[in-house]
Every structure is written in structure tokens, then in C-alpha cells.
Amino acid sequence: MKICILSDSHDRGPMLATAIAEAKIRGAECVLHCGDLIGTNTLLAALKLDLPIHVIHGNNLGDPVSISRLACRSNGQLSYHGNDADLVLAGRRIFMTHYPHIGEAFACTGQYDLVCCGHSHEPEIRCLDNAKGGKTWLINPGTVAGLGALAATWVLGDLDSLSFELQELER
């Protein structure tokens, strides 16, 4: 199963939708958004792409009540988890948080195959040794909004092979 991992879209709905559309063309079946979404308007174009989207909030909460209402009306397409999410997709345990230091701590426990975070706007793909003697992937997709001088980035992941590729949107 291929997935689209992104974060920090802030209020840049068109960029979010563009990344998800590219991911869908490349075979993504699900989207993980690691926070700082801001509001429902940011999601409207992305929801038209008809992929399940898992969202957490970050330090820029925006309007969590409105996002929760949109999730309730989405017929299961949008799942709004709050601060963090503990998921199983394609048999893989996945944890989502907004903050990289929390992500690293959860990756080290060995409870997860993949931990996704955001916040720093700096992309990172790392495989960490964990406390159970195995490996856990820690993915920070950067900022899909491309804030400031930063590139607009997201990650295409394959849960079957546990492989991850950083992608960059053209501006």
C-alpha cells in the first residue's frame, strides 16, 4: 500500500490538493497529514480527490471544531484524530504526531513500524534502531505549503517495502 505523508499545509489548500493529486497518480491509497492544517477550507479541494485522509492538529490549531464537523460529514473519508494518531494500515503500526522530538521518542519504543511528524518544516527520512532490537522509520515530510524560502515537500511511502521518497512540488 502506498501512502502520501505530508504536513504543515497551513492554509495553502491548493498546494495540499496538488500534492495529494500527485500521490494518487503514483498509486497512493491514503493520506497522512501531520498537523498545522488550520481549517476546513484547506481540505475542501483535497477531499474531492477521494482518498482517505488522516489528520492531526499541530501547534497552529485553526478551527478544530469545524474540522471535526467536516470529518463527521465526510462518510469516513476524513479522520480527525486530535493531538496524535495510532493507526494500522496494510498491517503496519503507524504513529502520527506533530512534533519531531515526540516522534523520535515513539520511534525508539519499537511499538511502531513508522512514525510521522512535522512542525520543523525540514524534511527528514530516517531509520532508527529501537528498544526492541528492530528498526523504525521516522518521517518528517517538511512543509507542503513551501513556507518562506523552503521547498514545498511531501513523502510518498510504500508500506509493503517500507520505502520512502521525498517529493517536491513545483511552484
GIFEN-V536941 format. One record per residue. N is the residue number from 1. RES is the residue in one small letter. SS is DSSP state (~ for helix, > for strand, _ for the rest). OMEGA is omega in whole degrees, 0 to 359 (999 if undefined). Layout:
N|RES|SS|OMEGA + N|RES|SS|OMEGA
//
This chain:
1|m|_|176 + 2|k|>|181 + 3|i|>|174 + 4|c|>|178 + 5|i|>|179 + 6|l|>|184 + 7|s|_|170 + 8|d|_|176 + 9|s|_|183 + 10|h|_|181 + 11|d|_|183 + 12|r|_|182 + 13|g|~|180 + 14|p|~|179 + 15|m|~|176 + 16|l|~|181 + 17|a|~|179 + 18|t|~|179 + 19|a|~|181 + 20|i|~|177 + 21|a|~|177 + 22|e|~|180 + 23|a|~|180 + 24|k|~|177 + 25|i|~|181 + 26|r|_|173 + 27|g|_|179 + 28|a|>|179 + 29|e|>|184 + 30|c|>|180 + 31|v|>|173 + 32|l|>|180 + 33|h|>|189 + 34|c|_|170 + 35|g|_|186 + 36|d|_|178 + 37|l|_|179 + 38|i|_|184 + 39|g|_|184 + 40|t|~|180 + 41|n|~|178 + 42|t|~|185 + 43|l|~|191 + 44|l|~|179 + 45|a|~|180 + 46|a|~|180 + 47|l|~|178 + 48|k|_|181 + 49|l|_|170 + 50|d|_|171 + 51|l|_|174 + 52|p|>|181 + 53|i|>|174 + 54|h|>|186 + 55|v|>|167 + 56|i|_|174 + 57|h|_|180 + 58|g|_|179 + 59|n|_|174 + 60|n|_|188 + 61|l|_|185 + 62|g|_|184 + 63|d|_|182 + 64|p|~|179 + 65|v|~|179 + 66|s|~|178 + 67|i|~|177 + 68|s|~|178 + 69|r|~|178 + 70|l|~|178 + 71|a|~|179 + 72|c|~|181 + 73|r|_|189 + 74|s|_|181 + 75|n|_|177 + 76|g|_|181 + 77|q|_|180 + 78|l|>|175 + 79|s|>|181 + 80|y|>|190 + 81|h|_|183 + 82|g|_|185 + 83|n|_|183 + 84|d|_|181 + 85|a|>|175 + 86|d|>|188 + 87|l|>|166 + 88|v|>|177 + 89|l|>|179 + 90|a|_|179 + 91|g|_|180 + 92|r|>|175 + 93|r|>|184 + 94|i|>|175 + 95|f|>|177 + 96|m|>|174 + 97|t|_|179 + 98|h|_|192 + 99|y|_|182 + 100|p|~|182 + 101|h|~|176 + 102|i|~|177 + 103|g|~|180 + 104|e|~|179 + 105|a|~|180 + 106|f|~|178 + 107|a|~|183 + 108|c|~|182 + 109|t|~|184 + 110|g|_|179 + 111|q|_|189 + 112|y|_|172 + 113|d|_|185 + 114|l|>|173 + 115|v|>|182 + 116|c|>|180 + 117|c|>|180 + 118|g|_|171 + 119|h|_|187 + 120|s|_|185 + 121|h|_|179 + 122|e|_|182 + 123|p|_|178 + 124|e|>|175 + 125|i|>|185 + 126|r|>|173 + 127|c|>|185 + 128|l|>|168 + 129|d|>|180 + 130|n|_|185 + 131|a|_|180 + 132|k|_|179 + 133|g|_|179 + 134|g|_|181 + 135|k|>|175 + 136|t|>|177 + 137|w|>|174 + 138|l|>|184 + 139|i|>|168 + 140|n|>|185 + 141|p|_|183 + 142|g|_|181 + 143|t|_|178 + 144|v|_|179 + 145|a|_|182 + 146|g|_|185 + 147|l|_|180 + 148|g|_|180 + 149|a|_|183 + 150|l|_|175 + 151|a|_|175 + 152|a|_|188 + 153|t|>|174 + 154|w|>|183 + 155|v|>|171 + 156|l|>|181 + 157|g|>|175 + 158|d|>|184 + 159|l|_|178 + 160|d|_|183 + 161|s|_|187 + 162|l|_|175 + 163|s|>|188 + 164|f|>|181 + 165|e|>|175 + 166|l|>|179 + 167|q|>|179 + 168|e|>|176 + 169|l|_|173 + 170|e|_|178 + 171|r|_|999
//
